[in-house]
């Protein structure tokens, strides 16, 4: 399943007792860049 998500961009819905409880989708490729930009703009407090 993880290979299908990573390599083919597939999305899966996790179902429990006939009810959708989660969706597993490929991570956005730009997420790491956004995290780095956020951390650079919001350094940790000294406390």
MARVORO-585506 format. One record per atom (N, C-alpha, C): chain; atom name; z, x, y. Coordinates in steps of 0.05 Angstrom, whole numbers, m for minus. Layout:
// residues N
 cadena atomo      Z      X      Y
      A    CA      Z      X      Y
...
END
This chain:
// residues 47
 cadena atomo      Z      X      Y
      A     N      0     17    m24
      A    CA      0      0      0
      A     C      0     18     25
      A     N     16     38     25
      A    CA     17     56     49
      A     C     m9     70     54
      A     N    m23     78     32
      A    CA    m49     90     35
      A     C    m69     71     48
      A     N    m68     46     40
      A    CA    m86     26     51
      A     C    m80     22     81
      A     N    m55     23     88
      A    CA    m47     20    116
      A     C    m56     44    133
      A     N    m51     68    122
      A    CA    m57     92    136
      A     C    m87     97    138
      A     N   m101     95    116
      A    CA   m129    104    115
      A     C   m149     82    121
      A     N   m142     57    115
      A    CA   m162     35    120
      A     C   m153     16    142
      A     N   m129     21    153
      A    CA   m120      4    175
      A     C   m112    m24    167
      A     N   m106    m28    141
      A    CA    m99    m55    131
      A     C    m71    m63    141
      A     N    m67    m89    141
      A    CA    m41   m101    149
      A     C    m32   m118    125
      A     N     m6   m116    120
      A    CA      6   m132     98
      A     C     29   m149    108
      A     N     31   m173     97
      A    CA     54   m191    104
      A     C     72   m191     80
      A     N     98   m187     85
      A    CA    118   m188     64
      A     C    129   m216     62
      A     N    128   m228     38
      A    CA    136   m255     34
      A     C    160   m257     15
      A     N    180   m273     23
      A    CA    203   m277      5
      A     C    207   m307      2
      A     N    207   m316    m22
      A    CA    210   m345    m28
      A     C    190   m362    m13
      A     N    165   m352    m11
      A    CA    144   m367      3
      A     C    145   m366     33
      A     N    163   m350     45
      A    CA    165   m348     74
      A     C    158   m319     83
      A     N    141   m317    102
      A    CA    135   m291    113
      A     C    159   m280    128
      A     N    168   m255    121
      A    CA    191   m244    134
      A     C    185   m218    149
      A     N    162   m206    144
      A    CA    156   m181    158
      A     C    126   m176    156
      A     N    116   m161    175
      A    CA     88   m152    175
      A     C     88   m122    177
      A     N     73   m109    159
      A    CA     71    m79    159
      A     C     42    m73    169
      A     N     41    m59    191
      A    CA     15    m52    203
      A     C     14    m22    210
      A     N     m9    m12    214
      A    CA    m11     17    221
      A     C      3     22    248
      A     N     16     45    250
      A    CA     28     52    275
      A     C      7     58    295
      A     N     13     53    320
      A    CA     m6     59    341
      A     C     m8     90    344
      A     N    m32    100    346
      A    CA    m36    129    348
      A     C    m24    141    373
      A     N    m22    125    394
      A    CA    m13    136    420
      A     C     18    134    423
      A     N     32    125    402
      A    CA     61    121    404
      A     C     75    147    410
      A     N     68    169    397
      A    CA     81    194    402
      A     C     78    203    430
      A     N     54    200    441
      A    CA     50    208    469
      A     C     67    191    488
      A     N     69    165    483
      A    CA     85    147    499
      A     C    114    155    498
      A     N    124    162    474
      A    CA    152    170    471
      A     C    157    195    487
      A     N    139    215    485
      A    CA    143    240    500
      A     C    143    234    530
      A     N    125    218    540
      A    CA    125    211    568
      A     C    150    197    577
      A     N    160    179    560
      A    CA    185    165    567
      A     C    208    184    568
      A     N    210    202    548
      A    CA    232    221    548
      A     C    231    240    571
      A     N    207    248    579
      A    CA    204    266    602
      A     C    213    252    628
      A     N    207    226    630
      A    CA    214    211    654
      A     C    243    202    655
      A     N    256    202    631
      A    CA    283    192    629
      A     C    300    212    613
      A     N    307    235    626
      A    CA    323    255    612
      A     C    351    244    605
      A     N    364    255    584
      A    CA    390    246    577
      A     C    411    251    598
      A     N    431    234    600
      A    CA    453    238    618
      A     C    470    262    610
      A     N    482    275    629
      A    CA    500    298    623
      A     C    525    289    608
      A     N    533    264    612
      A    CA    557    254    599
      A     C    549    247    571
END
